Amino acid sequence: MLKASSLFTSLFFFVFSGIVLANDSRPADAQGARSSSAGVSGRWIVSADFYGTTIFYQLNLKEEAGKLTGDFARDKLQGTITGNSIHFLAKDEQGGTEECTATVKDSTMSGTIVFTDAGDEAHPSTHAFTATLAPQRRAGPAQRHEFTPTTFYRQFSAANKPVLTVSPGDTIHTTTVDAGGTDEKGVTRVLGGNPETGPFYIETAMPGDTLVVHLTRLRLNRDWAISDDGIVPRGLDSDLAVKMKDAGKSVRWHLDTARGVATLEKPSEHLSQYSVPLRPMLGCVGTAPPPAGAAPGTGDSGGFGGNMDFNEVVEGAKVYLPVRTPGALLYLGDGHAAQGEGELNGNALETSMEVEFTVDVIPGKRVPGPRVESATHIMAVGLDGSIDDAFRDATSNMAAWLEEKYGLTPSEVAEVLGTSAEYKVSEVADRNAGVVLKINKERLQALPAAAAK
């Protein structure tokens, strides 16, 4: 059960500050309206009033001969419907409940939910709510959108107005500025700190779903990048810290797309012949996290993705992210021409980027954290305050993936991970460290897919 006492930390609590209702650019045919004659079976998005703050839940109902089954925020429920009156009781594994009394009229459900915490049964809390059926995927061919950004955001926030509304299957072609806010023409457009292009509102994406971002094109759109000559604190022992005391100066690189290499514009003697292969990537891909607390800045990362700085988020990769606000609100930015493991300098080869991507939605599936898929590997991302904790997060994320996709038991998961895991330290530059667990798809070919639930 979603206990009111853990409101601000639960993954199932989603604050949505009214931006979509006030500024909704979705066409009427995509807003999920249905005739009341269609019954109540289906997936509902519940908007509950918690002391003036709107909290979103997902409600799944199945009606048979006046009986209701399903789940409220993943808690199993049973209930009845008589005419247009609904009553159900959902229970969690600890003994807490959510009791709903509501009516249905014109495709809208409204009423009250009483939350009872198993540890504090004497003080239930009652909250008014409304609910609508989740919008259906738009019919017809996918569309391609050309989007020229004029505003760039520096927070992964659900309060930012969407810049474009798209449907699952649609493709968006756009650009990003670099981490310092400078565009392809060398014009500074916004204060630095990984300014993002977006957010993009994806129709039908609802809390509890998974957003899929397929990066179909990542190309450099200028011939220079900025980095520096320091090493981040996580990479320094006391001796190396003394040697690096004068480091941290900006370094400018030339990007030679014809040769496919980057070279220092003013190399020192020993680096006069040094070059690195160009491998464009995005440091930031993220959805809006639940904004019950303060929205994270665009230098931060977490279960929502964000500033992951994982150097395999390249052209062709698919990024899987949890949806925690209606429309997902997708942000992209922080282009890198190349980056070593971990972004050890604190900056990669920071540059602006031409980006093309396709979006899709997996309804009713919630991933525990970011995931990435390439032509050869599946990759589970762990992001946490220490490398140890990020290592654990990545392992847990991949274990869940193997269980979901192949139906493996814990023992079988351990056998696969123990023989096939490849770990990478993906991020050491920011507040959260990043560790990625990779498995080559060839190792998994012999595994049958799990039966559909």
C-alpha positions in Angstrom: 0.0 0.0 0.0 1.1 3.6 -0.6 1.3 4.9 2.9 0.7 8.6 3.3 3.7 8.7 5.7 6.1 7.7 2.8 4.4 9.9 0.3 7.6 11.7 -0.8 9.7 8.7 -1.3 7.4 6.1 -2.9 8.0 5.4 -6.6 4.2 5.1 -7.0 3.5 8.7 -5.9 3.5 11.1 -8.7 3.0 14.8 -8.3 1.8 16.6 -11.5 1.5 20.3 -11.0 -1.3 20.9 -13.5 0.9 21.9 -16.5 -0.7 19.4 -18.8 -4.2 20.3 -17.8 -3.5 24.0 -18.1 -1.2 23.8 -21.2 -2.3 20.5 -22.8 -1.4 20.5 -26.5 -2.7 17.0 -27.0 -5.4 16.6 -29.6 -8.8 15.6 -28.3 -8.7 12.2 -29.9 -5.6 11.3 -27.8 -7.0 12.2 -24.4 -8.5 8.9 -23.7 -12.2 9.9 -23.5 -14.7 7.0 -23.7 -18.4 6.7 -23.5 -19.6 5.6 -20.1 -21.3 2.7 -21.8 -17.9 1.1 -22.3 -17.9 0.1 -18.6 -15.1 0.5 -16.1 -12.7 -2.2 -17.2 -9.4 -0.8 -18.2 -6.4 1.3 -17.0 -7.3 4.5 -15.1 -5.1 7.3 -14.1 -6.1 8.5 -10.6 -5.6 12.1 -9.5 -5.8 12.4 -5.7 -5.8 15.6 -3.7 -3.2 15.4 -0.9 -3.6 18.6 1.1 -3.6 20.7 -2.1 -1.0 18.6 -3.9 -2.0 16.4 -6.8 -0.8 12.8 -6.6 -1.1 10.3 -9.5 -1.8 6.6 -9.2 -2.5 3.9 -11.7 -5.7 1.8 -11.2 -6.4 -1.3 -13.2 -10.0 -2.6 -13.2 -11.7 -5.7 -14.6 -15.5 -5.9 -14.3 -17.4 -9.1 -14.6 -21.1 -9.4 -13.6 -20.9 -6.5 -11.2 -17.7 -7.7 -9.5 -14.4 -5.8 -9.7 -10.9 -7.1 -9.6 -7.5 -5.6 -10.4 -5.0 -3.5 -8.6 -4.6 0.0 -7.2 -0.9 1.1 -7.4 0.0 -2.6 -7.7 -2.0 -3.5 -4.5 -4.6 -6.2 -5.4 -8.2 -5.2 -5.1 -11.7 -6.6 -5.0 -15.0 -4.7 -5.2 -18.4 -4.2 -6.8 -20.2 -1.9 -9.2 -23.9 -1.2 -8.9 -25.2 1.2 -11.6 -22.7 3.9 -11.6 -21.5 3.4 -8.0 -18.2 1.8 -7.3 -16.7 0.4 -4.1 -13.4 -1.5 -3.8 -10.8 -2.4 -1.2 -7.1 -2.8 -2.1 -4.7 -4.5 0.3 -0.9 -4.4 0.5 1.4 -7.2 1.8 1.8 -5.5 5.2 -1.9 -5.3 5.9 -2.6 -1.8 4.9 -5.6 -0.9 2.8 -6.9 1.7 0.3 -10.7 1.8 0.3 -12.4 3.6 -2.6 -16.0 4.8 -2.9 -16.8 6.5 -6.2 -19.2 7.2 -9.0 -18.7 7.0 -12.8 -20.2 9.6 -15.1 -19.2 10.7 -18.6 -16.0 8.6 -18.6 -14.9 10.2 -15.3 -14.6 8.5 -11.9 -14.8 10.6 -8.8 -15.0 10.0 -5.1 -12.8 9.4 -2.1 -10.0 7.0 -1.1 -9.3 6.1 2.5 -5.7 5.1 3.1 -5.0 3.0 6.2 -1.5 2.3 7.3 -1.1 -1.1 8.9 1.2 0.5 11.5 -1.3 3.3 12.3 -4.8 1.9 11.8 -6.3 4.5 14.2 -5.5 7.4 11.9 -6.7 6.7 8.3 -6.5 9.6 5.9 -9.3 10.4 3.4 -8.6 12.1 0.1 -10.8 13.2 -2.8 -9.9 12.0 -6.3 -10.9 11.9 -9.9 -9.8 9.4 -12.5 -9.9 9.1 -16.3 -9.2 6.1 -18.5 -5.6 6.1 -19.7 -5.3 7.5 -23.3 -5.1 5.1 -26.1 -2.3 5.0 -28.6 -3.0 7.1 -31.6 -4.1 5.3 -34.8 -2.4 6.0 -38.1 1.2 6.3 -39.3 4.0 7.6 -37.1 5.0 11.2 -37.7 8.4 12.9 -38.0 8.9 16.2 -36.2 11.4 18.9 -36.9 12.0 20.8 -33.7 14.2 23.9 -33.3 14.7 24.6 -29.6 14.5 28.1 -28.3 14.3 27.4 -24.6 16.7 25.2 -22.6 16.0 23.9 -19.1 18.5 23.3 -16.2 16.2 21.1 -14.1 14.6 17.8 -14.8 11.3 19.1 -13.6 7.7 18.1 -14.1 6.8 21.8 -13.8 8.4 22.8 -17.1 6.0 23.3 -19.9 6.3 20.7 -22.7 7.9 22.1 -25.8 6.4 19.5 -28.1 3.8 16.7 -27.9 4.4 13.5 -29.8 2.9 10.0 -30.0 4.6 6.6 -29.5 6.4 5.7 -32.7 7.1 9.3 -33.7 10.5 10.5 -34.6 12.0 13.9 -33.4 14.9 15.7 -35.1 16.4 18.5 -33.1 19.7 19.9 -31.7 21.3 20.4 -28.3 23.6 23.0 -26.9 26.8 22.0 -25.1 27.2 21.7 -21.3 28.2 25.3 -21.1 25.0 26.5 -23.0 26.7 27.2 -26.4 25.2 26.2 -29.7 26.6 25.0 -33.0 27.4 28.5 -34.1 29.4 29.3 -30.9 26.6 31.5 -29.5 25.9 31.1 -25.8 22.1 30.6 -25.5 21.7 29.8 -21.8 23.6 29.5 -18.6 25.8 26.4 -18.4 25.2 23.2 -16.3 24.0 20.8 -19.0 21.0 22.8 -20.4 18.5 20.4 -21.9 16.4 20.3 -25.0 12.8 19.4 -24.1 10.8 18.4 -22.3 8.9 16.3 -24.8 5.4 15.1 -23.8 4.8 11.6 -25.1 1.1 10.7 -25.4 -0.2 7.7 -23.5 2.9 7.6 -21.3 1.6 7.3 -17.8 3.2 6.6 -14.3 4.1 2.9 -14.1 5.0 2.7 -17.8 8.4 2.5 -19.4 9.6 5.0 -22.0 11.9 3.7 -24.8 14.1 6.3 -26.5 15.9 5.0 -29.7 18.7 7.2 -30.7 18.7 6.9 -34.5 21.1 9.7 -35.3 23.8 11.5 -33.2 26.1 13.8 -35.2 28.5 16.6 -34.4 27.4 19.9 -35.8 30.6 22.0 -35.1 34.3 21.4 -35.2 35.4 22.1 -31.6 34.8 20.9 -28.1 35.8 21.9 -24.6 37.3 19.8 -21.8 39.8 20.4 -19.0 43.0 18.9 -17.6 41.9 17.9 -14.1 40.9 14.6 -12.5 37.8 14.4 -10.3 38.3 13.8 -6.6 37.1 10.2 -6.8 40.1 9.4 -9.0 42.7 11.0 -6.7 44.8 9.6 -3.9 46.8 12.0 -1.7 50.0 11.8 -3.8 48.2 12.3 -7.1 46.1 15.1 -5.6 49.3 17.0 -4.8 50.7 16.5 -8.3 47.4 17.7 -9.8 47.0 20.8 -7.6 47.5 23.2 -10.5 45.2 21.3 -12.9 41.6 22.1 -13.9 42.3 24.5 -16.8 40.0 24.5 -19.8 41.3 22.6 -22.9 40.0 23.1 -26.4 39.9 20.3 -28.9 39.5 20.2 -32.7 36.9 17.8 -34.1 37.9 16.4 -37.5 34.8 14.6 -38.7 36.5 13.8 -42.0 39.2 11.8 -40.3 37.0 10.8 -37.4 39.4 12.0 -34.7 39.7 14.7 -32.0 43.1 16.5 -31.4 44.2 19.2 -29.0 44.2 22.6 -30.6 47.3 23.6 -28.5 49.0 20.4 -27.6 52.0 20.1 -25.3 55.2 18.5 -26.5 54.3 15.0 -25.5 50.7 15.1 -26.9 51.6 16.7 -30.2 50.6 13.5 -32.0 47.9 12.4 -29.7 44.4 11.9 -31.0 41.2 10.1 -29.9 38.4 8.6 -32.1 35.2 10.5 -32.3 32.2 8.7 -30.8 29.3 11.1 -30.3 27.1 10.3 -27.2 24.6 12.0 -25.0 25.5 12.6 -21.4 21.9 13.3 -20.5 18.7 11.4 -21.3 16.1 11.5 -18.6 12.4 11.7 -17.8 10.9 14.0 -15.2 11.2 12.4 -11.7 8.4 12.6 -9.2 8.5 16.3 -8.1 7.3 15.8 -4.5 10.7 17.1 -3.5 12.9 19.6 -5.3 13.5 18.9 -9.0 17.1 17.8 -9.5 19.4 19.9 -11.5 20.6 18.8 -14.9 24.0 17.9 -13.5 22.3 15.2 -11.4 21.2 11.6 -12.1 19.2 8.9 -10.6 16.4 6.3 -11.3 15.0 8.8 -13.8 18.2 8.7 -15.9 19.4 12.3 -16.3 23.1 13.1 -16.3 24.3 9.5 -16.6 27.4 10.2 -18.7 27.5 6.7 -19.9 29.6 6.5 -23.1 27.5 3.8 -24.7 24.5 6.1 -25.1 25.4 6.5 -28.7 23.7 6.4 -32.1 21.7 3.1 -32.4 21.3 2.7 -28.6 17.9 2.2 -27.0 17.4 3.8 -23.5 14.7 2.5 -21.2 13.5 4.9 -18.6 10.7 4.8 -16.0 7.7 7.0 -16.5 6.8 8.9 -13.3 4.7 11.8 -14.6 2.0 11.9 -17.2 3.6 12.3 -20.6 7.0 11.2 -19.2 8.5 14.6 -20.0 11.7 13.6 -21.8 14.9 15.7 -21.7 18.1 15.3 -23.7 21.4 17.2 -23.8 25.0 17.3 -22.8 26.5 16.1 -26.0 30.0 14.6 -26.0 32.2 14.1 -29.0 34.1 11.4 -27.1 34.4 10.3 -23.5 36.6 7.8 -21.6 35.1 5.6 -18.9 33.7 7.6 -15.9 34.2 11.1 -17.3 37.4 11.3 -15.3 38.2 15.0 -16.2 34.8 16.1 -14.9 34.1 17.1 -18.5 34.2 15.0 -21.6 34.8 16.6 -25.0 31.8 18.9 -24.6 30.0 20.0 -27.7 26.7 20.7 -29.3 24.9 17.9 -31.2 22.4 17.1 -33.9 20.0 14.5 -32.5 17.3 12.3 -34.0 15.3 9.8 -31.9 12.2 7.7 -31.9 10.0 7.2 -28.8 7.8 4.3 -27.7 5.9 3.4 -24.6 5.7 0.0 -22.9 2.4 0.2 -20.9 2.1 -1.2 -17.4 5.8 -2.1 -17.1 7.9 -0.3 -14.6 11.7 -0.6 -14.8 13.7 -0.1 -11.5 16.2 2.2 -13.1 17.7 3.2 -16.5 18.6 0.5 -19.0 20.4 0.6 -22.3 20.4 -1.8 -25.2 22.8 -2.0 -28.1 23.0 -4.3 -31.1 25.3 -6.6 -29.0 24.5 -6.1 -25.3 21.8 -5.4 -22.7 23.0 -3.0 -20.0 21.6 -2.2 -16.6 22.6 1.2 -15.1 23.2 1.7 -11.4 23.5 5.3 -10.1 24.1 6.0 -6.5 26.2 8.0 -4.0 29.1 5.6 -4.1 30.6 3.1 -6.6 29.8 0.3 -4.2 26.1 1.3 -4.0 26.0 1.9 -7.8 27.5 -1.6 -8.3 24.6 -3.1 -6.2 22.0 -1.1 -8.1 23.3 -2.2 -11.5 23.3 -5.8 -10.3 19.8 -5.6 -8.9 18.6 -3.9 -12.1 20.0 -6.6 -14.3 18.7 -9.4 -12.1 15.2 -8.0 -12.4 15.7 -7.7 -16.2 16.6 -11.4 -16.4 13.7 -12.4 -14.2 11.2 -10.4 -16.3 12.5 -11.3 -19.7 13.5 -15.0 -19.2 11.6 -16.0 -16.0 14.9 -17.0 -14.3 14.9 -18.0 -10.6 17.3 -16.3 -8.2 19.7 -19.2 -8.5 19.6 -19.1 -12.3 20.1 -15.4 -12.3 23.2 -15.9 -10.1 24.6 -18.5 -12.5 24.1 -16.3 -15.5 25.6 -13.2 -13.8 28.5 -15.1 -12.4 29.6 -16.3 -15.9 28.5 -13.5 -18.2 28.6 -10.1 -16.3 30.7 -7.3 -17.6 31.0 -4.3 -15.4 31.9 -0.7 -16.4 32.5 2.3 -14.2 30.4 4.7 -16.2 30.4 7.9 -14.1 32.6 9.3 -11.3 32.4 13.0 -12.0 29.1 14.0 -10.3 27.2 13.5 -7.1 26.1 10.0 -8.1 28.6 7.4 -9.3 27.6 5.2 -12.1 28.2 1.5 -12.7 26.8 -0.5 -15.6 26.4 -4.3 -15.8 26.5 -5.6 -19.4 25.6 -9.0 -20.8 26.4 -10.0 -24.4 23.2 -11.0 -26.1 24.9 -14.1 -27.6 25.1 -15.5 -24.0 21.3 -15.3 -23.7 20.3 -16.7 -27.1 19.6 -20.2 -25.6 17.3 -18.8 -22.9 13.6 -19.1 -23.7 11.5 -16.0 -23.2 9.3 -15.9 -20.1 5.7 -16.7 -20.5 3.5 -13.6 -20.8 1.6 -12.7 -17.6 
